[in-house]
Amino acid sequence: MFKTRNAMLLIVAVILVSGVTTAAYFKTATPATSSSLSASVNPGVSQSTYMSNQTIRSILDQAYEQHRWGARQQTLLNILNARYDNRIDMPR
């Protein structure tokens, strides 16, 4: 039958294969997230993270220059306008 050394090698091989298989499963089962966008540009993050007026203005300027005006840019413009409207006794 098997010698003790061969049995130990077989057990180690089975453990390694099961570990690699489990790691591969969890790596492919987790949803992919987009890491190409920074936190200040990512629309999902902008709903829960404060963006400075300067950041919003730079995003709007870039969208205007690249002729890419969409719903997100309109939302950012509304946020910026609301911040200015909420300031008391300060000119726009």
N, CA, C and O atoms as a CHARMM CRD file, in Angstrom:
* protein
*
  368
    1    1 MET  N      0.83400  -1.17100   0.00000 PROA 1      0.00000
    2    1 MET  CA     0.00000   0.00000   0.00000 PROA 1      0.00000
    3    1 MET  C      0.88400   1.24100   0.00000 PROA 1      0.00000
    4    1 MET  O      1.99100   1.21100  -0.53700 PROA 1      0.00000
    5    2 PHE  N      0.41400   2.31300   0.58600 PROA 2      0.00000
    6    2 PHE  CA     1.19000   3.54900   0.63800 PROA 2      0.00000
    7    2 PHE  C      2.16400   3.51500   1.80500 PROA 2      0.00000
    8    2 PHE  O      1.87900   2.98700   2.87900 PROA 2      0.00000
    9    3 LYS  N      3.28900   4.08500   1.55300 PROA 3      0.00000
   10    3 LYS  CA     4.22500   4.28100   2.64500 PROA 3      0.00000
   11    3 LYS  C      3.82500   5.55000   3.38800 PROA 3      0.00000
   12    3 LYS  O      3.01800   6.33200   2.88600 PROA 3      0.00000
   13    4 THR  N      4.36500   5.75600   4.54300 PROA 4      0.00000
   14    4 THR  CA     4.01300   6.91800   5.35900 PROA 4      0.00000
   15    4 THR  C      4.37800   8.22200   4.65300 PROA 4      0.00000
   16    4 THR  O      3.61700   9.18800   4.69900 PROA 4      0.00000
   17    5 ARG  N      5.51800   8.24900   4.01500 PROA 5      0.00000
   18    5 ARG  CA     5.95900   9.45900   3.31600 PROA 5      0.00000
   19    5 ARG  C      5.01000   9.78300   2.16000 PROA 5      0.00000
   20    5 ARG  O      4.63700  10.94200   1.97800 PROA 5      0.00000
   21    6 ASN  N      4.62100   8.78700   1.38800 PROA 6      0.00000
   22    6 ASN  CA     3.70400   9.00200   0.26800 PROA 6      0.00000
   23    6 ASN  C      2.33300   9.45300   0.77100 PROA 6      0.00000
   24    6 ASN  O      1.68300  10.29100   0.14600 PROA 6      0.00000
   25    7 ALA  N      1.90100   8.89900   1.88900 PROA 7      0.00000
   26    7 ALA  CA     0.61100   9.30100   2.44600 PROA 7      0.00000
   27    7 ALA  C      0.64600  10.76100   2.88700 PROA 7      0.00000
   28    7 ALA  O     -0.31000  11.49800   2.65000 PROA 7      0.00000
   29    8 MET  N      1.72300  11.18300   3.51700 PROA 8      0.00000
   30    8 MET  CA     1.85600  12.57000   3.94700 PROA 8      0.00000
   31    8 MET  C      1.88900  13.52500   2.74600 PROA 8      0.00000
   32    8 MET  O      1.27600  14.59200   2.78500 PROA 8      0.00000
   33    9 LEU  N      2.59600  13.14600   1.69400 PROA 9      0.00000
   34    9 LEU  CA     2.63900  13.97900   0.48700 PROA 9      0.00000
   35    9 LEU  C      1.25900  14.08100  -0.15300 PROA 9      0.00000
   36    9 LEU  O      0.87700  15.14600  -0.64000 PROA 9      0.00000
   37   10 LEU  N      0.52500  13.00300  -0.15500 PROA 10     0.00000
   38   10 LEU  CA    -0.82500  13.01400  -0.71400 PROA 10     0.00000
   39   10 LEU  C     -1.73600  13.92300   0.10500 PROA 10     0.00000
   40   10 LEU  O     -2.52300  14.67400  -0.47000 PROA 10     0.00000
   41   11 ILE  N     -1.64900  13.87400   1.41700 PROA 11     0.00000
   42   11 ILE  CA    -2.46900  14.72900   2.27800 PROA 11     0.00000
   43   11 ILE  C     -2.12000  16.20100   2.06600 PROA 11     0.00000
   44   11 ILE  O     -3.01200  17.04400   1.96300 PROA 11     0.00000
   45   12 VAL  N     -0.84300  16.50400   2.00100 PROA 12     0.00000
   46   12 VAL  CA    -0.42100  17.89100   1.77100 PROA 12     0.00000
   47   12 VAL  C     -0.90200  18.37400   0.40800 PROA 12     0.00000
   48   12 VAL  O     -1.34800  19.51400   0.28300 PROA 12     0.00000
   49   13 ALA  N     -0.82100  17.53200  -0.60700 PROA 13     0.00000
   50   13 ALA  CA    -1.27100  17.90000  -1.95100 PROA 13     0.00000
   51   13 ALA  C     -2.77700  18.17500  -1.96600 PROA 13     0.00000
   52   13 ALA  O     -3.22800  19.13100  -2.59700 PROA 13     0.00000
   53   14 VAL  N     -3.54900  17.34400  -1.27600 PROA 14     0.00000
   54   14 VAL  CA    -5.00300  17.53900  -1.22300 PROA 14     0.00000
   55   14 VAL  C     -5.33500  18.84600  -0.50800 PROA 14     0.00000
   56   14 VAL  O     -6.22700  19.57600  -0.94000 PROA 14     0.00000
   57   15 ILE  N     -4.63200  19.14600   0.57300 PROA 15     0.00000
   58   15 ILE  CA    -4.87100  20.38800   1.30500 PROA 15     0.00000
   59   15 ILE  C     -4.52800  21.59600   0.44000 PROA 15     0.00000
   60   15 ILE  O     -5.28100  22.57000   0.40900 PROA 15     0.00000
   61   16 LEU  N     -3.40700  21.54200  -0.25700 PROA 16     0.00000
   62   16 LEU  CA    -3.01400  22.65500  -1.12600 PROA 16     0.00000
   63   16 LEU  C     -4.01000  22.86600  -2.26100 PROA 16     0.00000
   64   16 LEU  O     -4.38700  24.00000  -2.55700 PROA 16     0.00000
   65   17 VAL  N     -4.43000  21.78300  -2.89000 PROA 17     0.00000
   66   17 VAL  CA    -5.38700  21.88600  -3.99800 PROA 17     0.00000
   67   17 VAL  C     -6.71700  22.44600  -3.50300 PROA 17     0.00000
   68   17 VAL  O     -7.31800  23.28800  -4.16900 PROA 17     0.00000
   69   18 SER  N     -7.18000  21.98600  -2.34500 PROA 18     0.00000
   70   18 SER  CA    -8.45500  22.50700  -1.82800 PROA 18     0.00000
   71   18 SER  C     -8.32600  23.98100  -1.44200 PROA 18     0.00000
   72   18 SER  O     -9.27100  24.74600  -1.63000 PROA 18     0.00000
   73   19 GLY  N     -7.18600  24.38800  -0.91200 PROA 19     0.00000
   74   19 GLY  CA    -6.97500  25.79200  -0.58800 PROA 19     0.00000
   75   19 GLY  C     -6.95300  26.68000  -1.81500 PROA 19     0.00000
   76   19 GLY  O     -7.56100  27.75100  -1.82000 PROA 19     0.00000
   77   20 VAL  N     -6.26200  26.24900  -2.84800 PROA 20     0.00000
   78   20 VAL  CA    -6.20800  27.01500  -4.09600 PROA 20     0.00000
   79   20 VAL  C     -7.58300  27.08100  -4.74000 PROA 20     0.00000
   80   20 VAL  O     -7.97500  28.12400  -5.26400 PROA 20     0.00000
   81   21 THR  N     -8.31600  25.98000  -4.70600 PROA 21     0.00000
   82   21 THR  CA    -9.66400  25.95000  -5.28600 PROA 21     0.00000
   83   21 THR  C    -10.59300  26.89500  -4.53500 PROA 21     0.00000
   84   21 THR  O    -11.37100  27.62300  -5.15200 PROA 21     0.00000
   85   22 THR  N    -10.51700  26.88600  -3.21200 PROA 22     0.00000
   86   22 THR  CA   -11.35500  27.77600  -2.41900 PROA 22     0.00000
   87   22 THR  C    -11.00900  29.23000  -2.68600 PROA 22     0.00000
   88   22 THR  O    -11.90600  30.06100  -2.83100 PROA 22     0.00000
   89   23 ALA  N     -9.73900  29.54800  -2.75200 PROA 23     0.00000
   90   23 ALA  CA    -9.32400  30.92700  -3.03800 PROA 23     0.00000
   91   23 ALA  C     -9.79100  31.36500  -4.42700 PROA 23     0.00000
   92   23 ALA  O    -10.24900  32.49500  -4.60000 PROA 23     0.00000
   93   24 ALA  N     -9.67700  30.49000  -5.40100 PROA 24     0.00000
   94   24 ALA  CA   -10.12000  30.82100  -6.75600 PROA 24     0.00000
   95   24 ALA  C    -11.62700  31.04100  -6.80000 PROA 24     0.00000
   96   24 ALA  O    -12.10500  31.92300  -7.51200 PROA 24     0.00000
   97   25 TYR  N    -12.36900  30.25000  -6.04800 PROA 25     0.00000
   98   25 TYR  CA   -13.82300  30.41000  -6.01800 PROA 25     0.00000
   99   25 TYR  C    -14.20200  31.77400  -5.44900 PROA 25     0.00000
  100   25 TYR  O    -15.01900  32.48800  -6.03200 PROA 25     0.00000
  101   26 PHE  N    -13.60500  32.13800  -4.30600 PROA 26     0.00000
  102   26 PHE  CA   -13.95600  33.41300  -3.70200 PROA 26     0.00000
  103   26 PHE  C    -13.47400  34.58800  -4.53900 PROA 26     0.00000
  104   26 PHE  O    -14.10300  35.64600  -4.53400 PROA 26     0.00000
  105   27 LYS  N    -12.38900  34.42400  -5.24600 PROA 27     0.00000
  106   27 LYS  CA   -11.90500  35.50800  -6.10600 PROA 27     0.00000
  107   27 LYS  C    -12.86000  35.74000  -7.27500 PROA 27     0.00000
  108   27 LYS  O    -13.08700  36.88700  -7.65900 PROA 27     0.00000
  109   28 THR  N    -13.41500  34.69500  -7.83600 PROA 28     0.00000
  110   28 THR  CA   -14.33400  34.85100  -8.96500 PROA 28     0.00000
  111   28 THR  C    -15.75500  35.11900  -8.51800 PROA 28     0.00000
  112   28 THR  O    -16.54100  35.65700  -9.29800 PROA 28     0.00000
  113   29 ALA  N    -16.12100  34.76600  -7.28500 PROA 29     0.00000
  114   29 ALA  CA   -17.49300  34.94000  -6.82000 PROA 29     0.00000
  115   29 ALA  C    -17.76500  36.35400  -6.33100 PROA 29     0.00000
  116   29 ALA  O    -18.92000  36.78100  -6.34000 PROA 29     0.00000
  117   30 THR  N    -16.74200  37.10100  -5.90300 PROA 30     0.00000
  118   30 THR  CA   -16.97200  38.45300  -5.42500 PROA 30     0.00000
  119   30 THR  C    -17.20400  39.37400  -6.60300 PROA 30     0.00000
  120   30 THR  O    -16.55400  39.22600  -7.63800 PROA 30     0.00000
  121   31 PRO  N    -18.13300  40.34000  -6.46800 PROA 31     0.00000
  122   31 PRO  CA   -18.40400  41.25100  -7.57900 PROA 31     0.00000
  123   31 PRO  C    -17.22800  42.17300  -7.82900 PROA 31     0.00000
  124   31 PRO  O    -16.55500  42.61100  -6.89600 PROA 31     0.00000
  125   32 ALA  N    -16.98800  42.46000  -9.09400 PROA 32     0.00000
  126   32 ALA  CA   -15.88500  43.33800  -9.47300 PROA 32     0.00000
  127   32 ALA  C    -16.28300  44.78200  -9.20800 PROA 32     0.00000
  128   32 ALA  O    -17.40500  45.18700  -9.51000 PROA 32     0.00000
  129   33 THR  N    -15.37400  45.55200  -8.64900 PROA 33     0.00000
  130   33 THR  CA   -15.60900  46.96800  -8.43200 PROA 33     0.00000
  131   33 THR  C    -14.70000  47.75400  -9.35000 PROA 33     0.00000
  132   33 THR  O    -13.59600  47.31900  -9.67600 PROA 33     0.00000
  133   34 SER  N    -15.16900  48.89500  -9.75500 PROA 34     0.00000
  134   34 SER  CA   -14.38300  49.74300 -10.63700 PROA 34     0.00000
  135   34 SER  C    -13.40800  50.56500  -9.81400 PROA 34     0.00000
  136   34 SER  O    -13.80700  51.43400  -9.03900 PROA 34     0.00000
  137   35 SER  N    -12.13900  50.28300  -9.99000 PROA 35     0.00000
  138   35 SER  CA   -11.13700  51.04000  -9.25300 PROA 35     0.00000
  139   35 SER  C    -10.46000  52.07200 -10.13800 PROA 35     0.00000
  140   35 SER  O     -9.49600  52.71300  -9.71900 PROA 35     0.00000
  141   36 SER  N    -10.95600  52.24000 -11.36200 PROA 36     0.00000
  142   36 SER  CA   -10.31800  53.19200 -12.25900 PROA 36     0.00000
  143   36 SER  C    -10.73400  54.62500 -11.95900 PROA 36     0.00000
  144   36 SER  O    -10.07600  55.56400 -12.40500 PROA 36     0.00000
  145   37 LEU  N    -11.82300  54.80600 -11.20600 PROA 37     0.00000
  146   37 LEU  CA   -12.28100  56.14300 -10.88300 PROA 37     0.00000
  147   37 LEU  C    -11.85800  56.50300  -9.47400 PROA 37     0.00000
  148   37 LEU  O    -11.90600  55.66200  -8.57700 PROA 37     0.00000
  149   38 SER  N    -11.45400  57.71300  -9.27600 PROA 38     0.00000
  150   38 SER  CA   -11.09700  58.14000  -7.93500 PROA 38     0.00000
  151   38 SER  C    -12.36500  58.42900  -7.14400 PROA 38     0.00000
  152   38 SER  O    -13.45600  58.49900  -7.71000 PROA 38     0.00000
  153   39 ALA  N    -12.21900  58.59500  -5.84800 PROA 39     0.00000
  154   39 ALA  CA   -13.38800  58.77900  -4.98100 PROA 39     0.00000
  155   39 ALA  C    -14.12500  60.07300  -5.29600 PROA 39     0.00000
  156   39 ALA  O    -15.34500  60.13000  -5.14500 PROA 39     0.00000
  157   40 SER  N    -13.42600  61.09900  -5.72300 PROA 40     0.00000
  158   40 SER  CA   -14.10300  62.36400  -5.98000 PROA 40     0.00000
  159   40 SER  C    -14.86600  62.35700  -7.30100 PROA 40     0.00000
  160   40 SER  O    -15.68800  63.24300  -7.53200 PROA 40     0.00000
  161   41 VAL  N    -14.61900  61.39300  -8.16200 PROA 41     0.00000
  162   41 VAL  CA   -15.27800  61.34800  -9.45700 PROA 41     0.00000
  163   41 VAL  C    -16.32000  60.24800  -9.51800 PROA 41     0.00000
  164   41 VAL  O    -17.24100  60.32000 -10.33000 PROA 41     0.00000
  165   42 ASN  N    -16.19800  59.24900  -8.69200 PROA 42     0.00000
  166   42 ASN  CA   -17.10800  58.11600  -8.70300 PROA 42     0.00000
  167   42 ASN  C    -18.50100  58.55600  -8.27200 PROA 42     0.00000
  168   42 ASN  O    -18.65800  59.05900  -7.16000 PROA 42     0.00000
  169   43 PRO  N    -19.54300  58.38000  -9.13500 PROA 43     0.00000
  170   43 PRO  CA   -20.87300  58.87200  -8.78800 PROA 43     0.00000
  171   43 PRO  C    -21.47400  58.18100  -7.56900 PROA 43     0.00000
  172   43 PRO  O    -22.22800  58.81200  -6.82900 PROA 43     0.00000
  173   44 GLY  N    -21.17000  56.92200  -7.34000 PROA 44     0.00000
  174   44 GLY  CA   -21.70800  56.23700  -6.17200 PROA 44     0.00000
  175   44 GLY  C    -21.14300  56.78800  -4.88700 PROA 44     0.00000
  176   44 GLY  O    -21.84400  56.84400  -3.87600 PROA 44     0.00000
  177   45 VAL  N    -19.90900  57.18900  -4.90500 PROA 45     0.00000
  178   45 VAL  CA   -19.27200  57.73000  -3.71400 PROA 45     0.00000
  179   45 VAL  C    -19.71800  59.16400  -3.47300 PROA 45     0.00000
  180   45 VAL  O    -19.80700  59.59800  -2.32500 PROA 45     0.00000
  181   46 SER  N    -19.99800  59.90600  -4.54000 PROA 46     0.00000
  182   46 SER  CA   -20.33600  61.31200  -4.37900 PROA 46     0.00000
  183   46 SER  C    -21.64400  61.50100  -3.63500 PROA 46     0.00000
  184   46 SER  O    -21.88900  62.58600  -3.10800 PROA 46     0.00000
  185   47 GLN  N    -22.49400  60.48200  -3.57200 PROA 47     0.00000
  186   47 GLN  CA   -23.74800  60.61400  -2.84900 PROA 47     0.00000
  187   47 GLN  C    -23.52400  60.55500  -1.34500 PROA 47     0.00000
  188   47 GLN  O    -24.31500  61.11800  -0.58900 PROA 47     0.00000
  189   48 SER  N    -22.47900  59.89400  -0.89700 PROA 48     0.00000
  190   48 SER  CA   -22.26500  59.74900   0.53000 PROA 48     0.00000
  191   48 SER  C    -21.02400  60.49700   1.02200 PROA 48     0.00000
  192   48 SER  O    -20.79400  60.55700   2.23000 PROA 48     0.00000
  193   49 THR  N    -20.24300  61.05200   0.14800 PROA 49     0.00000
  194   49 THR  CA   -19.02300  61.75500   0.51900 PROA 49     0.00000
  195   49 THR  C    -19.15700  63.21400   0.10700 PROA 49     0.00000
  196   49 THR  O    -19.62200  63.52400  -0.99000 PROA 49     0.00000
  197   50 TYR  N    -18.74500  64.10100   1.00000 PROA 50     0.00000
  198   50 TYR  CA   -18.80800  65.52200   0.68700 PROA 50     0.00000
  199   50 TYR  C    -17.79700  65.86600  -0.39700 PROA 50     0.00000
  200   50 TYR  O    -16.63500  65.46600  -0.33000 PROA 50     0.00000
  201   51 MET  N    -18.25100  66.60500  -1.38500 PROA 51     0.00000
  202   51 MET  CA   -17.36700  67.09200  -2.43900 PROA 51     0.00000
  203   51 MET  C    -17.28000  68.60700  -2.29300 PROA 51     0.00000
  204   51 MET  O    -18.29800  69.28300  -2.14400 PROA 51     0.00000
  205   52 SER  N    -16.08400  69.12300  -2.33700 PROA 52     0.00000
  206   52 SER  CA   -15.91900  70.56500  -2.20000 PROA 52     0.00000
  207   52 SER  C    -16.45000  71.27000  -3.44300 PROA 52     0.00000
  208   52 SER  O    -16.59100  70.67600  -4.51100 PROA 52     0.00000
  209   53 ASN  N    -16.73800  72.54600  -3.26800 PROA 53     0.00000
  210   53 ASN  CA   -17.21400  73.33900  -4.40500 PROA 53     0.00000
  211   53 ASN  C    -16.18300  73.36500  -5.51900 PROA 53     0.00000
  212   53 ASN  O    -16.53900  73.33500  -6.69700 PROA 53     0.00000
  213   54 GLN  N    -14.91800  73.42100  -5.15900 PROA 54     0.00000
  214   54 GLN  CA   -13.85700  73.44800  -6.15900 PROA 54     0.00000
  215   54 GLN  C    -13.82900  72.15100  -6.95600 PROA 54     0.00000
  216   54 GLN  O    -13.63100  72.17700  -8.17100 PROA 54     0.00000
  217   55 THR  N    -14.02600  71.01600  -6.28700 PROA 55     0.00000
  218   55 THR  CA   -14.04700  69.73000  -6.98400 PROA 55     0.00000
  219   55 THR  C    -15.22400  69.66000  -7.94300 PROA 55     0.00000
  220   55 THR  O    -15.07700  69.21500  -9.08100 PROA 55     0.00000
  221   56 ILE  N    -16.39100  70.09800  -7.48600 PROA 56     0.00000
  222   56 ILE  CA   -17.57100  70.08600  -8.34900 PROA 56     0.00000
  223   56 ILE  C    -17.35700  70.99100  -9.55500 PROA 56     0.00000
  224   56 ILE  O    -17.67700  70.61700 -10.68300 PROA 56     0.00000
  225   57 ARG  N    -16.81400  72.18800  -9.31400 PROA 57     0.00000
  226   57 ARG  CA   -16.56200  73.10100 -10.43900 PROA 57     0.00000
  227   57 ARG  C    -15.57900  72.52700 -11.44100 PROA 57     0.00000
  228   57 ARG  O    -15.75700  72.69000 -12.64800 PROA 57     0.00000
  229   58 SER  N    -14.54000  71.85400 -10.95500 PROA 58     0.00000
  230   58 SER  CA   -13.56000  71.28100 -11.89300 PROA 58     0.00000
  231   58 SER  C    -14.17800  70.14100 -12.70500 PROA 58     0.00000
  232   58 SER  O    -13.87100  69.99600 -13.88800 PROA 58     0.00000
  233   59 ILE  N    -15.04300  69.33200 -12.09000 PROA 59     0.00000
  234   59 ILE  CA   -15.72400  68.26100 -12.82900 PROA 59     0.00000
  235   59 ILE  C    -16.64100  68.85900 -13.88600 PROA 59     0.00000
  236   59 ILE  O    -16.68900  68.37700 -15.01700 PROA 59     0.00000
  237   60 LEU  N    -17.37200  69.91600 -13.51600 PROA 60     0.00000
  238   60 LEU  CA   -18.28300  70.55300 -14.47300 PROA 60     0.00000
  239   60 LEU  C    -17.51000  71.23200 -15.60200 PROA 60     0.00000
  240   60 LEU  O    -17.92900  71.18000 -16.75800 PROA 60     0.00000
  241   61 ASP  N    -16.38200  71.86900 -15.27600 PROA 61     0.00000
  242   61 ASP  CA   -15.56000  72.49300 -16.31200 PROA 61     0.00000
  243   61 ASP  C    -15.02800  71.45700 -17.29800 PROA 61     0.00000
  244   61 ASP  O    -15.04000  71.66500 -18.51100 PROA 61     0.00000
  245   62 GLN  N    -14.56400  70.34900 -16.75200 PROA 62     0.00000
  246   62 GLN  CA   -14.03300  69.29800 -17.62300 PROA 62     0.00000
  247   62 GLN  C    -15.13200  68.72000 -18.51400 PROA 62     0.00000
  248   62 GLN  O    -14.90100  68.48900 -19.70100 PROA 62     0.00000
  249   63 ALA  N    -16.31200  68.48500 -17.96500 PROA 63     0.00000
  250   63 ALA  CA   -17.42100  67.95000 -18.76400 PROA 63     0.00000
  251   63 ALA  C    -17.82700  68.93600 -19.85300 PROA 63     0.00000
  252   63 ALA  O    -18.13400  68.53500 -20.97600 PROA 63     0.00000
  253   64 TYR  N    -17.82800  70.23000 -19.52100 PROA 64     0.00000
  254   64 TYR  CA   -18.19400  71.24100 -20.49900 PROA 64     0.00000
  255   64 TYR  C    -17.17300  71.29400 -21.63200 PROA 64     0.00000
  256   64 TYR  O    -17.54600  71.38000 -22.80300 PROA 64     0.00000
  257   65 GLU  N    -15.89100  71.24400 -21.28700 PROA 65     0.00000
  258   65 GLU  CA   -14.84500  71.30100 -22.30400 PROA 65     0.00000
  259   65 GLU  C    -14.85100  70.06400 -23.20700 PROA 65     0.00000
  260   65 GLU  O    -14.52100  70.15200 -24.39000 PROA 65     0.00000
  261   66 GLN  N    -15.22600  68.91900 -22.64800 PROA 66     0.00000
  262   66 GLN  CA   -15.23300  67.67700 -23.43000 PROA 66     0.00000
  263   66 GLN  C    -16.59100  67.39500 -24.05300 PROA 66     0.00000
  264   66 GLN  O    -16.78800  66.33300 -24.64400 PROA 66     0.00000
  265   67 HSD  N    -17.52900  68.32300 -23.93100 PROA 67     0.00000
  266   67 HSD  CA   -18.87600  68.17600 -24.49500 PROA 67     0.00000
  267   67 HSD  C    -19.55000  66.88600 -24.01300 PROA 67     0.00000
  268   67 HSD  O    -20.19700  66.18000 -24.78600 PROA 67     0.00000
  269   68 ARG  N    -19.38300  66.60000 -22.73200 PROA 68     0.00000
  270   68 ARG  CA   -20.00600  65.41200 -22.13700 PROA 68     0.00000
  271   68 ARG  C    -20.91700  65.85500 -20.99400 PROA 68     0.00000
  272   68 ARG  O    -20.58500  65.65700 -19.82500 PROA 68     0.00000
  273   69 TRP  N    -22.03700  66.44200 -21.31800 PROA 69     0.00000
  274   69 TRP  CA   -22.94700  66.92400 -20.29000 PROA 69     0.00000
  275   69 TRP  C    -24.08900  65.93300 -20.17300 PROA 69     0.00000
  276   69 TRP  O    -24.80400  65.67300 -21.14100 PROA 69     0.00000
  277   70 GLY  N    -24.25300  65.38600 -18.98500 PROA 70     0.00000
  278   70 GLY  CA   -25.29800  64.39600 -18.78400 PROA 70     0.00000
  279   70 GLY  C    -26.03000  64.61900 -17.47500 PROA 70     0.00000
  280   70 GLY  O    -25.96400  65.69600 -16.88100 PROA 70     0.00000
  281   71 ALA  N    -26.72600  63.58600 -17.03800 PROA 71     0.00000
  282   71 ALA  CA   -27.52500  63.67500 -15.82100 PROA 71     0.00000
  283   71 ALA  C    -26.64500  63.90200 -14.59100 PROA 71     0.00000
  284   71 ALA  O    -27.02800  64.64300 -13.68500 PROA 71     0.00000
  285   72 ARG  N    -25.48100  63.27700 -14.55400 PROA 72     0.00000
  286   72 ARG  CA   -24.59400  63.46000 -13.39300 PROA 72     0.00000
  287   72 ARG  C    -24.10900  64.89300 -13.29600 PROA 72     0.00000
  288   72 ARG  O    -24.07100  65.47100 -12.21000 PROA 72     0.00000
  289   73 GLN  N    -23.74100  65.46400 -14.42500 PROA 73     0.00000
  290   73 GLN  CA   -23.25900  66.83800 -14.41400 PROA 73     0.00000
  291   73 GLN  C    -24.38700  67.79700 -14.01400 PROA 73     0.00000
  292   73 GLN  O    -24.15100  68.77300 -13.30100 PROA 73     0.00000
  293   74 GLN  N    -25.58900  67.52300 -14.46700 PROA 74     0.00000
  294   74 GLN  CA   -26.73200  68.35800 -14.09600 PROA 74     0.00000
  295   74 GLN  C    -27.00200  68.26100 -12.59600 PROA 74     0.00000
  296   74 GLN  O    -27.33400  69.25700 -11.95200 PROA 74     0.00000
  297   75 THR  N    -26.85700  67.06100 -12.04600 PROA 75     0.00000
  298   75 THR  CA   -27.03000  66.86900 -10.60800 PROA 75     0.00000
  299   75 THR  C    -25.97600  67.64400  -9.82900 PROA 75     0.00000
  300   75 THR  O    -26.29300  68.28800  -8.82900 PROA 75     0.00000
  301   76 LEU  N    -24.73100  67.58700 -10.27800 PROA 76     0.00000
  302   76 LEU  CA   -23.67200  68.33600  -9.60900 PROA 76     0.00000
  303   76 LEU  C    -23.90400  69.84100  -9.69600 PROA 76     0.00000
  304   76 LEU  O    -23.62900  70.57600  -8.74800 PROA 76     0.00000
  305   77 LEU  N    -24.41100  70.29000 -10.84000 PROA 77     0.00000
  306   77 LEU  CA   -24.71900  71.71200 -10.98800 PROA 77     0.00000
  307   77 LEU  C    -25.82500  72.12100 -10.02500 PROA 77     0.00000
  308   77 LEU  O    -25.76600  73.19500  -9.42700 PROA 77     0.00000
  309   78 ASN  N    -26.84100  71.26200  -9.87400 PROA 78     0.00000
  310   78 ASN  CA   -27.93000  71.55300  -8.92900 PROA 78     0.00000
  311   78 ASN  C    -27.40900  71.59400  -7.49400 PROA 78     0.00000
  312   78 ASN  O    -27.84100  72.43600  -6.70700 PROA 78     0.00000
  313   79 ILE  N    -26.48700  70.69500  -7.14300 PROA 79     0.00000
  314   79 ILE  CA   -25.89800  70.69600  -5.80000 PROA 79     0.00000
  315   79 ILE  C    -25.13000  71.99500  -5.56600 PROA 79     0.00000
  316   79 ILE  O    -25.25800  72.62000  -4.51300 PROA 79     0.00000
  317   80 LEU  N    -24.34200  72.38800  -6.54400 PROA 80     0.00000
  318   80 LEU  CA   -23.55600  73.61500  -6.40800 PROA 80     0.00000
  319   80 LEU  C    -24.46900  74.83500  -6.28900 PROA 80     0.00000
  320   80 LEU  O    -24.22400  75.71400  -5.46300 PROA 80     0.00000
  321   81 ASN  N    -25.51800  74.89300  -7.11000 PROA 81     0.00000
  322   81 ASN  CA   -26.45700  76.01800  -7.03200 PROA 81     0.00000
  323   81 ASN  C    -27.18800  76.03900  -5.69200 PROA 81     0.00000
  324   81 ASN  O    -27.41900  77.11000  -5.13200 PROA 81     0.00000
  325   82 ALA  N    -27.54900  74.87600  -5.17900 PROA 82     0.00000
  326   82 ALA  CA   -28.23800  74.82200  -3.88400 PROA 82     0.00000
  327   82 ALA  C    -27.32800  75.29100  -2.76100 PROA 82     0.00000
  328   82 ALA  O    -27.79000  75.93200  -1.81700 PROA 82     0.00000
  329   83 ARG  N    -26.05400  74.98200  -2.84900 PROA 83     0.00000
  330   83 ARG  CA   -25.12500  75.45800  -1.82100 PROA 83     0.00000
  331   83 ARG  C    -25.02500  76.97600  -1.84100 PROA 83     0.00000
  332   83 ARG  O    -24.96000  77.61300  -0.79000 PROA 83     0.00000
  333   84 TYR  N    -25.01300  77.55300  -3.03700 PROA 84     0.00000
  334   84 TYR  CA   -24.95900  79.00200  -3.11400 PROA 84     0.00000
  335   84 TYR  C    -26.26700  79.63300  -2.64300 PROA 84     0.00000
  336   84 TYR  O    -26.24700  80.68000  -1.99600 PROA 84     0.00000
  337   85 ASP  N    -27.39700  79.01500  -2.95500 PROA 85     0.00000
  338   85 ASP  CA   -28.68800  79.53800  -2.53000 PROA 85     0.00000
  339   85 ASP  C    -28.85500  79.47100  -1.02500 PROA 85     0.00000
  340   85 ASP  O    -29.54700  80.31100  -0.45100 PROA 85     0.00000
  341   86 ASN  N    -28.24200  78.49800  -0.36900 PROA 86     0.00000
  342   86 ASN  CA   -28.38900  78.33700   1.06600 PROA 86     0.00000
  343   86 ASN  C    -27.49300  79.28300   1.86400 PROA 86     0.00000
  344   86 ASN  O    -27.66900  79.42000   3.07500 PROA 86     0.00000
  345   87 ARG  N    -26.54700  79.93000   1.21100 PROA 87     0.00000
  346   87 ARG  CA   -25.70600  80.89100   1.90900 PROA 87     0.00000
  347   87 ARG  C    -26.52100  82.14400   2.18600 PROA 87     0.00000
  348   87 ARG  O    -27.24000  82.63000   1.31300 PROA 87     0.00000
  349   88 ILE  N    -26.40900  82.66000   3.38600 PROA 88     0.00000
  350   88 ILE  CA   -27.20900  83.80600   3.79300 PROA 88     0.00000
  351   88 ILE  C    -26.40600  85.08100   3.58200 PROA 88     0.00000
  352   88 ILE  O    -25.25700  85.18500   4.01200 PROA 88     0.00000
  353   89 ASP  N    -27.02800  86.05400   2.90900 PROA 89     0.00000
  354   89 ASP  CA   -26.46300  87.38800   2.70400 PROA 89     0.00000
  355   89 ASP  C    -25.10000  87.36100   2.02100 PROA 89     0.00000
  356   89 ASP  O    -24.25200  88.21100   2.29200 PROA 89     0.00000
  357   90 MET  N    -24.89100  86.40700   1.15300 PROA 90     0.00000
  358   90 MET  CA   -23.64900  86.37400   0.41400 PROA 90     0.00000
  359   90 MET  C    -23.97600  86.38600  -1.08000 PROA 90     0.00000
  360   90 MET  O    -24.84800  85.64100  -1.52800 PROA 90     0.00000
  361   91 PRO  N    -23.30600  87.19900  -1.82700 PROA 91     0.00000
  362   91 PRO  CA   -23.59600  87.24500  -3.27100 PROA 91     0.00000
  363   91 PRO  C    -23.14200  85.96900  -3.95600 PROA 91     0.00000
  364   91 PRO  O    -22.21500  85.29700  -3.50100 PROA 91     0.00000
  365   92 ARG  N    -23.79300  85.65200  -5.03000 PROA 92     0.00000
  366   92 ARG  CA   -23.47300  84.48700  -5.82100 PROA 92     0.00000
  367   92 ARG  C    -22.27800  84.81100  -6.62600 PROA 92     0.00000
  368   92 ARG  O    -21.80200  83.97200  -7.39200 PROA 92     0.00000
